[in-house]
Structures are given as structure tokens and as C-alpha cells.
Amino acid sequence: MTSTLIVGAGSAGCVLAARLSADPARSVRVIEAGPAFPTRGELPSELLDPRHLPVGPESRLVWRYSGNLVRGKLIGGSGAINGSYFIRPPAADFAAWSAVAGPRWSFDSVLPVFCDLEDDKDFGEEPGHGIGGPIPISRTRDFTTFSAEFARRCEVAGFTEIPDLNTPTTDGFGRVPLTVSNGRRSGPAVTHLYPAMERPNLTVTGDTMVTRLLLRGTRVIGVEWARGRERGRTCADQTVLCAGAVESAALLIRSGIGPEPLLRSLGVPIVRPAPVGAWCADHPEIGVEFPGEPGEAAVPLEYVLEVDDLELRPYTQMFTPGLRRVGVALMHPESTGELTLVSTDPTVPAHVDQRYLRGERDRARLRAGVALTADLFGRRIGPVDDTWLHANLGTSQHLSGTCRMGYAHDERAVVDEQGRVHGIEALTVADLSVVPVPLRRGPQATTVMLAASIADHMVV
């Protein structure tokens, strides 16, 4: 029997599998819905090129959901296809997190975990940073013309340049910390899972969809899965969901753990009523475009400007031919969304209603960000009314909070401070779905920290 079964070989699953399998007495099995390339050498070249985002309509390496939401569907998950952005959230986010989920998620508690993970090539010797960890972190030195122009305009406008965005300072512009080493993307599969793959107690199986949890009463004893026409079961002493904010929530609901009205409408026997899918959050993003010349190939973001709860992103790539884009992202929205299922068929995508722009404050903040972008580049944009906002609205692809962390008496909580599902034995969720507050930074750094922290607790 497997000691620990991990569902999903994405960013969190890679970290968890590597840390747990370091104990030779623990057998670890990972089941991944997408392809699991056996060795790093067999990874397609585009997955190692940080300038390339393999998420277009032709990509077979992503899950696709309503609202143009995509998530990585392969070994390494979204960390294998993203822009390599690796910025820690500010201390205020962890203060809010620990207020609803316990002191182990305070900034002082998680900082050593971040440091242990990092090999910061620029600031590793500085206090509050890490050197020698598995994740290489560097910042671009040879900028594209557009990135350099953006930085110059920020300086002229009076914004402060922040040498290191992984410090507690929150307002200003600076170079993006990147998980890039020797010009190659270094996602969690590369930094964590592949170095552990030769361990005899670690098994990784790809192209296998986990369809339902197996329960004996309120105790999870394993999972059911499908691989092509093959169907099977895998049993384990404990199961950890690392399938991401959409698929971890969907799996709970299909297994009878979710909102009671939804379970009844789907005809799913109720195992445990829980607010799965409610109060989820993402970062709405407005694309501000204007004419520009094609530039050099580069990572998508080399600089960002952060102003309170706004992040301005000068993308190096052209999403529309002949047009440069600055993304205006609202990093602390008031509006929350909801994830639901329309079918118990695991091949039918979950429905995610982001409910963006429902709050007047959120619309006002995005209008302010668009106005700031217009001022920076000396251009007239508008009128920026609600119709314009909706027409230019997108997502940052940062969905979180579908299985929120919190105390047992919290009506919004699905898991406790260690990721254990309330009222269910031998089941943990350890991915971005458990984060109970909006994060003011992109979530990749938080995801690996979260997985490492939960793994360290599990091995104690």
C-alpha cells in the first residue's frame, strides 16, 4: 500500500513529492492528468524556453475553463508554462492569512521556508533571502527596449526604483525576480521532482485522470482513476490533493464534499457539506494597448510597477500584432467568484464565475490604473467607463481560494491550518486552492512555499 498518494504533479505536487519521498520509509505515488515526461531531457524544448508561453489554442498542455482561464496540465503544472515570475507577497498578506488560519502563516513563520527554497543569484547573501536552495532566482540585466522605456517613464514620473521586489517594500518599480537559470525556465518539475525521480520509493504516473475519492465513512482510503479506456483504483494511507484551485475543488465536489444544494442538484451522495468553490479570488487585468514596434524575444515581464493594490505589467510580447500592451492588474479585489460543477463527468470542465468588476471600488481602482498607464505613456485612453472596462477585461490566471483555509467554526473554511479537510480523515489539500486571502503578488512563490510548509509538517 502507498503511504502518500499525491493527486497532481503541478507546482505544489512536485515540491510535496520531492520532500516526502526524501524519507525512504515512505512510499509516494503521484498521479498526473497530463503528460509526465520521464526525464528532464525528454521535456519539449519550448517548456524550457522562458520566452515561450505554450498556452495558445493549439496547446494540449493546459486545462481550459470559462472566462479564458487556463491551467497547466502536465508534469510541473502551471509552473512549467508560466512567465517565471517569482515574487513573494508582502507581509500584510500573511498578516491577513494568519488572522483567519493561525500563526504558522504569519510572515515571520513563512520567511524561513522562502529562504530555504531560494538560490537568489542577486541578493542571496542579504538578510531575509536564501542561497543554495533548489530554486534559482535571477533578474534580467539586458532589457528589451520596451522594458527599458517603461522603467525610464516610471522614474520620470517620480516612482521609486526598488532593487529587490522580494523585500517588504510594496510601492515602486523594479526588475521581476525570475525562476530562470542559464536562460532556461526552472519550474518545480525541474528544481524538485526530476532530481528525485530515481528514488525507488517515488512513482509518477501521467495521462491519468483521478475521477473520485474513495471513502470509507469519512476516511479517504484512495482514489478512482481513468487512463484512456482503462479504469482503476489506487489505495493509500493518506491522500494529498495538489490538482490546483479548479481541479482539487472539482474532485472534492464529485466525491460528496461540497455545498449541499450543489451536491443534491448533481445527484452526488453527501459525505460532508463544505463551502468548496465559494469565495474564490483572482486578479482581474485590463489590457491597455497602443501602437508599437516589435521587440526582442524575452521573458514576458522584466519590470513591473506596483502602486498600492495595482500592478502595471509592460509585456515584452505582442499579443496583438502592432500593439504594445501594459496589463493593469488589480491585486486585492473586493469581488469574489464561485466555482461550480454542471456535471459529475470529470471530462466536463468546472464552471468558474469570476464575478469581476461587481464592486464599485474594483472598477474605480482599475480606472485609476488605466489613467496612470495613459499618463506614463502620454496617451489619451477613454472614455474608461464600465463598458470599456468589460471590453478590455482579462484574467491574470491566478485563481485561488476555492478550498479556503480557516478554523473549524469559520463558515467559509474547507481545510484547517495544515491543509487537512475539516471532518474528513486522511485527506489534505496543498495547493493554491487553500489560500484564504487575495495575494498582492503573482502566486508562484506562494504555491511552492505553501507546499514545502505543509510537507515539512507532514514529515514531523
C-alpha positions as CSV (number, residue, x, y, z in Angstrom):
1,M,0.0,0.0,0.0
2,T,1.2,3.5,-0.9
3,S,2.0,5.7,2.2
4,T,1.1,9.0,0.5
5,L,-0.8,9.5,-2.8
6,I,-0.5,12.9,-4.4
7,V,-3.1,13.9,-6.9
8,G,-1.5,16.3,-9.4
9,A,2.2,16.8,-10.4
10,G,1.9,20.6,-10.7
11,S,3.9,23.2,-8.8
12,A,2.7,22.1,-5.4
13,G,2.7,18.4,-6.2
14,C,6.3,18.4,-7.4
15,V,7.5,20.1,-4.2
16,L,5.5,17.8,-2.0
17,A,6.6,14.7,-3.7
18,A,10.3,15.6,-3.5
19,R,10.1,16.5,0.2
20,L,8.1,13.5,1.3
21,S,10.0,10.9,-0.7
22,A,13.2,12.1,0.9
23,D,12.2,9.6,3.6
24,P,13.0,6.2,2.3
25,A,10.5,4.6,4.6
26,R,7.6,6.5,3.0
27,S,6.3,5.3,-0.4
28,V,5.0,8.2,-2.5
29,R,2.9,7.9,-5.7
30,V,1.9,10.9,-7.9
31,I,-0.9,10.7,-10.4
32,E,-1.0,13.4,-13.0
33,A,-3.8,14.0,-15.6
34,G,-1.4,15.4,-18.2
35,P,1.8,14.1,-19.7
36,A,4.6,13.1,-17.3
37,F,7.8,13.2,-19.3
38,P,10.1,10.6,-17.6
39,T,13.3,12.7,-17.5
40,R,14.2,16.3,-17.8
41,G,16.0,15.5,-21.0
42,E,12.6,14.5,-22.6
43,L,10.9,17.8,-21.8
44,P,9.9,19.6,-25.1
45,S,12.3,22.5,-25.8
46,E,9.5,25.1,-25.6
47,L,8.9,24.1,-21.9
48,L,12.5,25.1,-21.1
49,D,12.4,28.4,-23.0
50,P,11.1,31.1,-20.6
51,R,10.3,33.4,-23.6
52,H,7.6,30.9,-24.7
53,L,4.2,30.5,-23.2
54,P,2.6,27.3,-24.5
55,V,-0.9,28.3,-23.7
56,G,-2.4,29.1,-27.1
57,P,-5.4,27.5,-28.7
58,E,-3.2,24.8,-30.2
59,S,-1.6,23.8,-26.9
60,R,-2.5,20.4,-25.4
61,L,-0.7,21.1,-22.2
62,V,-3.5,23.1,-20.5
63,W,-6.9,22.8,-18.8
64,R,-9.4,25.3,-20.3
65,Y,-12.3,26.8,-18.4
66,S,-14.8,29.5,-18.7
67,G,-13.6,33.1,-18.7
68,N,-10.5,32.2,-20.7
69,L,-9.0,30.6,-17.6
70,V,-6.2,28.1,-18.4
71,R,-4.0,26.0,-16.1
72,G,-1.1,23.8,-16.8
73,K,-1.9,20.1,-17.5
74,L,1.5,18.3,-17.4
75,I,4.3,17.5,-15.1
76,G,5.2,20.8,-13.5
77,G,1.7,22.2,-13.9
78,S,1.4,26.0,-14.4
79,G,4.9,26.4,-13.2
80,A,6.1,24.7,-16.4
81,I,4.4,27.1,-18.7
82,N,4.2,30.4,-16.9
83,G,6.2,33.6,-17.2
84,S,8.7,32.5,-14.5
85,Y,7.6,35.4,-12.2
86,F,8.6,34.7,-8.6
87,I,7.7,37.5,-6.2
88,R,6.8,37.0,-2.6
89,P,3.6,38.6,-1.3
90,P,4.0,41.5,1.2
91,A,3.9,40.9,4.9
92,A,0.4,42.4,5.1
93,D,-1.0,39.4,3.1
94,F,0.4,37.0,5.6
95,A,-0.9,39.0,8.5
96,A,-4.4,38.7,6.9
97,W,-3.8,35.0,6.2
98,S,-2.7,34.2,9.7
99,A,-5.6,36.1,11.2
100,V,-8.0,33.6,9.7
101,A,-5.9,30.5,9.6
102,G,-3.4,30.6,12.5
103,P,0.1,31.9,13.3
104,R,2.0,29.4,11.3
105,W,1.1,31.5,8.2
106,S,2.5,34.8,9.6
107,F,5.3,36.5,7.6
108,D,7.8,35.6,10.3
109,S,6.8,32.0,10.2
110,V,6.9,31.5,6.4
111,L,10.1,33.6,5.7
112,P,12.5,30.8,6.7
113,V,10.6,28.5,4.3
114,F,11.0,31.0,1.4
115,C,14.7,31.4,2.3
116,D,15.2,27.6,2.3
117,L,13.7,27.3,-1.2
118,E,15.7,30.1,-2.8
119,D,19.0,30.4,-4.5
120,D,18.9,34.1,-5.2
121,K,21.8,35.0,-7.5
122,D,21.4,38.7,-6.9
123,F,20.5,39.1,-3.2
124,G,21.0,35.7,-1.6
125,E,23.6,37.0,0.8
126,E,21.3,39.7,2.1
127,P,19.1,39.2,5.2
128,G,15.8,37.6,4.6
129,H,17.0,35.8,1.5
130,G,18.2,32.4,0.6
131,I,21.2,31.0,-1.2
132,G,21.9,27.4,-2.1
133,G,18.2,26.3,-2.2
134,P,16.7,24.4,-5.1
135,I,15.0,27.3,-6.9
136,P,17.3,29.7,-8.8
137,I,16.2,33.3,-8.8
138,S,17.7,36.0,-11.0
139,R,16.7,39.3,-12.6
140,T,17.1,40.4,-16.1
141,R,20.1,42.6,-16.8
142,D,19.9,43.1,-20.6
143,F,16.4,44.6,-21.1
144,T,14.2,44.9,-24.1
145,T,13.7,48.3,-25.5
146,F,10.1,48.4,-24.2
147,S,11.0,47.3,-20.7
148,A,13.8,49.9,-20.5
149,E,11.4,52.6,-21.8
150,F,8.8,51.7,-19.2
151,A,11.4,51.9,-16.4
152,R,12.6,55.3,-17.6
153,R,9.0,56.6,-17.7
154,C,8.3,55.3,-14.2
155,E,11.4,57.1,-12.9
156,V,10.5,60.4,-14.7
157,A,7.0,60.1,-13.1
158,G,8.6,60.1,-9.7
159,F,8.2,56.5,-8.7
160,T,11.0,54.8,-6.7
161,E,13.0,52.0,-8.2
162,I,13.1,49.0,-5.9
163,P,16.3,46.9,-6.4
164,D,14.7,43.8,-5.0
165,L,10.9,43.2,-5.2
166,N,11.3,40.4,-2.7
167,T,11.7,42.8,0.2
168,P,8.8,44.1,2.3
169,T,8.7,47.4,0.3
170,T,5.5,47.4,-1.7
171,D,5.3,50.6,-3.9
172,G,7.6,51.3,-6.8
173,F,9.0,49.8,-9.9
174,G,11.6,47.1,-10.2
175,R,13.0,44.1,-12.0
176,V,11.0,40.9,-11.8
177,P,12.6,38.0,-9.9
178,L,12.5,35.1,-12.3
179,T,13.0,31.3,-11.9
180,V,15.4,31.3,-14.8
181,S,18.8,29.6,-14.8
182,N,21.2,29.8,-17.8
183,G,18.4,31.0,-20.0
184,R,16.1,28.2,-19.1
185,R,12.8,28.0,-17.2
186,S,13.3,26.3,-13.9
187,G,9.8,25.4,-12.7
188,P,9.2,23.0,-9.8
189,A,9.4,19.9,-12.0
190,V,13.0,20.8,-12.9
191,T,14.0,22.0,-9.4
192,H,12.2,19.4,-7.3
193,L,10.6,16.4,-9.0
194,Y,13.2,15.4,-11.6
195,P,16.1,15.3,-9.1
196,A,14.0,12.9,-7.0
197,M,12.7,10.7,-9.8
198,E,15.3,7.9,-9.4
199,R,14.2,7.2,-5.8
200,P,12.8,3.7,-5.6
201,N,10.0,4.9,-3.2
202,L,8.7,7.5,-5.7
203,T,6.4,6.7,-8.6
204,V,4.9,9.2,-11.0
205,T,2.1,8.2,-13.4
206,G,1.0,10.6,-16.2
207,D,-2.0,10.8,-18.5
208,T,-4.3,9.5,-15.7
209,M,-7.3,11.4,-14.5
210,V,-8.4,11.0,-10.9
211,T,-12.2,10.8,-11.1
212,R,-13.3,10.4,-7.5
213,L,-12.0,9.9,-3.9
214,L,-12.6,6.5,-2.3
215,L,-14.1,6.9,1.1
216,R,-14.8,4.5,4.0
217,G,-17.2,6.5,6.0
218,T,-15.5,9.9,6.4
219,R,-12.0,8.5,5.8
220,V,-10.3,8.7,2.4
221,I,-8.6,5.4,1.5
222,G,-7.6,6.2,-2.0
223,V,-8.9,7.3,-5.4
224,E,-10.5,6.0,-8.6
225,W,-8.9,6.9,-11.9
226,A,-9.2,6.7,-15.6
227,R,-6.5,6.3,-18.2
228,G,-7.9,6.1,-21.7
229,R,-10.4,3.2,-21.6
230,E,-8.7,1.7,-18.5
231,R,-10.3,2.3,-15.1
232,G,-8.7,1.5,-11.7
233,R,-8.2,2.3,-8.1
234,T,-5.2,3.2,-6.0
235,C,-5.3,3.0,-2.2
236,A,-3.1,4.9,0.2
237,D,-2.7,5.7,3.9
238,Q,-3.2,9.4,3.1
239,T,-4.1,11.4,0.1
240,V,-3.0,14.9,-0.8
241,L,-4.7,17.0,-3.4
242,C,-2.4,19.1,-5.4
243,A,-4.5,19.4,-8.6
244,G,-4.9,23.2,-8.4
245,A,-7.6,25.6,-7.5
246,V,-10.0,24.3,-10.1
247,E,-9.4,20.5,-10.1
248,S,-8.9,20.0,-6.4
249,A,-12.2,21.7,-5.7
250,A,-13.9,19.7,-8.5
251,L,-12.6,16.4,-7.2
252,L,-14.0,17.2,-3.7
253,I,-17.4,18.0,-5.1
254,R,-17.5,14.9,-7.2
255,S,-16.7,12.9,-4.1
256,G,-19.5,14.3,-2.0
257,I,-17.6,17.1,-0.2
258,G,-19.1,20.4,-1.2
259,P,-22.1,22.8,-0.9
260,E,-25.2,20.7,-0.1
261,P,-27.5,22.3,-2.7
262,L,-24.9,21.7,-5.4
263,L,-24.4,18.1,-4.4
264,R,-28.1,17.5,-4.4
265,S,-28.5,19.0,-7.9
266,L,-25.8,16.8,-9.2
267,G,-27.2,13.7,-7.6
268,V,-24.0,13.2,-5.6
269,P,-24.4,11.4,-2.2
270,I,-23.4,13.9,0.6
271,V,-20.4,12.9,2.6
272,R,-19.6,16.3,4.2
273,P,-21.3,19.7,3.5
274,A,-18.5,22.2,2.9
275,P,-18.2,25.6,1.1
276,V,-16.0,24.3,-1.7
277,G,-15.8,26.7,-4.6
278,A,-17.3,29.7,-2.8
279,W,-15.4,33.0,-2.2
280,C,-12.6,32.2,-4.7
281,A,-10.4,35.1,-5.9
282,D,-8.3,36.1,-8.9
283,H,-6.6,39.2,-10.2
284,P,-8.7,40.9,-12.9
285,E,-6.5,42.5,-15.5
286,I,-7.2,45.3,-18.1
287,G,-5.1,45.2,-21.2
288,V,-4.1,48.7,-22.3
289,E,-2.8,48.7,-25.9
290,F,-1.2,51.3,-28.1
291,P,0.8,51.2,-31.3
292,G,4.4,50.0,-31.0
293,E,7.2,48.2,-32.8
294,P,8.0,44.5,-32.4
295,G,10.8,43.9,-29.9
296,E,13.3,41.4,-28.9
297,A,12.3,38.0,-27.7
298,A,12.4,37.9,-23.9
299,V,10.6,36.6,-20.8
300,P,7.1,38.1,-20.7
301,L,7.8,40.6,-17.9
302,E,11.2,42.2,-17.0
303,Y,9.8,45.1,-15.0
304,V,6.6,45.8,-13.1
305,L,5.3,48.9,-11.3
306,E,3.4,48.4,-8.0
307,V,1.2,51.1,-6.7
308,D,-0.9,50.1,-3.6
309,D,-3.1,47.3,-4.9
310,L,-2.3,47.8,-8.6
311,E,0.4,46.1,-10.6
312,L,1.3,47.5,-14.1
313,R,2.9,44.9,-16.4
314,P,4.7,46.1,-19.6
315,Y,4.6,42.8,-21.6
316,T,7.6,42.2,-23.8
317,Q,5.5,40.1,-26.2
318,M,2.9,41.5,-28.6
319,F,-0.5,39.8,-28.0
320,T,-2.0,41.8,-30.9
321,P,0.3,42.5,-34.0
322,G,1.5,46.1,-34.0
323,L,0.2,46.8,-30.5
324,R,2.2,47.1,-27.2
325,R,0.3,46.1,-24.1
326,V,0.5,47.1,-20.5
327,G,-1.5,44.9,-18.2
328,V,-3.3,46.8,-15.3
329,A,-3.9,44.1,-12.7
330,L,-6.0,44.6,-9.5
331,M,-4.1,42.6,-6.9
332,H,-6.5,43.0,-4.0
333,P,-10.1,42.9,-5.4
334,E,-13.2,43.0,-3.2
335,S,-15.3,41.0,-5.6
336,T,-15.1,37.2,-5.2
337,G,-16.1,34.4,-7.5
338,E,-17.6,31.0,-7.4
339,L,-16.7,27.6,-8.8
340,T,-19.4,25.1,-9.5
341,L,-19.9,21.9,-11.5
342,V,-22.5,21.3,-14.1
343,S,-21.9,17.6,-14.4
344,T,-20.2,14.8,-12.4
345,D,-18.4,13.8,-15.6
346,P,-14.8,14.7,-14.9
347,T,-14.2,15.5,-18.6
348,V,-16.8,18.3,-18.4
349,P,-14.9,21.4,-17.2
350,A,-15.9,23.1,-13.9
351,H,-17.6,26.5,-14.3
352,V,-15.8,29.5,-12.8
353,D,-17.8,32.7,-12.4
354,Q,-15.1,35.2,-11.6
355,R,-17.7,38.0,-10.9
356,Y,-15.1,40.6,-11.8
357,L,-16.0,44.3,-11.6
358,R,-19.1,43.8,-9.5
359,G,-17.8,46.1,-6.8
360,E,-17.6,49.8,-7.5
361,R,-14.3,50.1,-5.7
362,D,-12.8,47.4,-8.0
363,R,-13.9,49.3,-11.1
364,A,-12.6,52.6,-9.7
365,R,-9.2,51.1,-8.9
366,L,-8.9,49.7,-12.4
367,R,-9.9,53.0,-13.9
368,A,-7.2,54.6,-11.9
369,G,-4.7,52.1,-13.2
370,V,-5.7,52.8,-16.8
371,A,-5.4,56.5,-16.2
372,L,-1.9,56.0,-14.7
373,T,-0.8,54.0,-17.7
374,A,-2.1,56.7,-20.0
375,D,-0.2,59.4,-18.1
376,L,3.0,57.3,-18.1
377,F,2.9,57.0,-21.9
378,G,1.4,60.4,-22.7
379,R,-1.6,58.9,-24.4
380,R,-5.3,59.5,-24.3
381,I,-7.5,56.5,-23.4
382,G,-11.2,56.5,-23.0
383,P,-13.8,57.2,-22.0
384,V,-12.9,54.5,-19.5
385,D,-16.5,53.7,-18.5
386,D,-17.8,50.3,-17.3
387,T,-18.4,49.2,-20.9
388,W,-14.8,49.9,-21.8
389,L,-13.5,48.0,-18.8
390,H,-15.6,44.9,-19.6
391,A,-14.5,45.1,-23.3
392,N,-10.8,45.1,-22.2
393,L,-11.1,42.8,-19.2
394,G,-9.0,39.7,-18.8
395,T,-7.6,37.5,-16.1
396,S,-4.2,37.1,-14.6
397,Q,-4.6,33.3,-14.4
398,H,-4.2,33.4,-10.6
399,L,-7.3,31.7,-9.3
400,S,-7.1,30.8,-5.5
401,G,-9.3,30.2,-2.5
402,T,-11.7,27.5,-3.8
403,C,-10.9,25.3,-0.7
404,R,-10.2,28.1,1.8
405,M,-8.1,27.6,4.9
406,G,-9.5,28.5,8.3
407,Y,-10.7,27.4,11.7
408,A,-13.4,24.8,12.0
409,H,-16.0,27.3,13.1
410,D,-15.4,29.5,10.0
411,E,-18.3,29.1,7.7
412,R,-16.0,29.8,4.7
413,A,-13.3,27.3,5.6
414,V,-12.8,23.9,3.9
415,V,-9.4,23.0,5.4
416,D,-7.5,23.7,8.6
417,E,-4.2,25.4,9.1
418,Q,-2.3,22.3,7.9
419,G,-4.5,21.8,4.8
420,R,-6.5,18.9,6.3
421,V,-10.1,18.8,5.1
422,H,-12.4,19.6,8.0
423,G,-14.4,16.5,9.0
424,I,-12.6,14.1,6.7
425,E,-9.7,11.8,7.7
426,A,-6.5,11.2,5.8
427,L,-7.2,13.9,3.2
428,T,-5.1,17.1,2.8
429,V,-5.2,19.9,0.2
430,A,-1.9,21.5,-0.5
431,D,-2.2,23.9,-3.4
432,L,-3.3,27.5,-4.2
433,S,-7.0,26.5,-3.6
434,V,-6.4,26.7,0.2
435,V,-5.1,30.3,0.3
436,P,-7.8,32.3,2.1
437,V,-7.0,35.8,1.2
438,P,-6.2,37.6,-2.1
439,L,-2.4,37.9,-2.7
440,R,-0.9,41.1,-3.8
441,R,1.7,39.3,-6.0
442,G,1.5,36.5,-8.5
443,P,1.1,33.2,-6.7
444,Q,4.0,31.0,-7.9
445,A,6.3,31.8,-5.0
446,T,3.5,31.3,-2.5
447,T,2.5,28.0,-4.0
448,V,5.9,26.4,-3.6
449,M,6.3,27.9,-0.1
450,L,2.8,26.5,0.8
451,A,3.6,23.0,-0.4
452,A,7.0,23.0,1.3
453,S,5.5,24.1,4.6
454,I,2.7,21.5,4.5
455,A,5.2,18.8,3.5
456,D,7.5,19.7,6.4
457,H,4.7,19.4,8.8
458,M,3.7,16.0,7.4
459,V,7.2,14.5,7.9
460,V,7.5,15.6,11.5
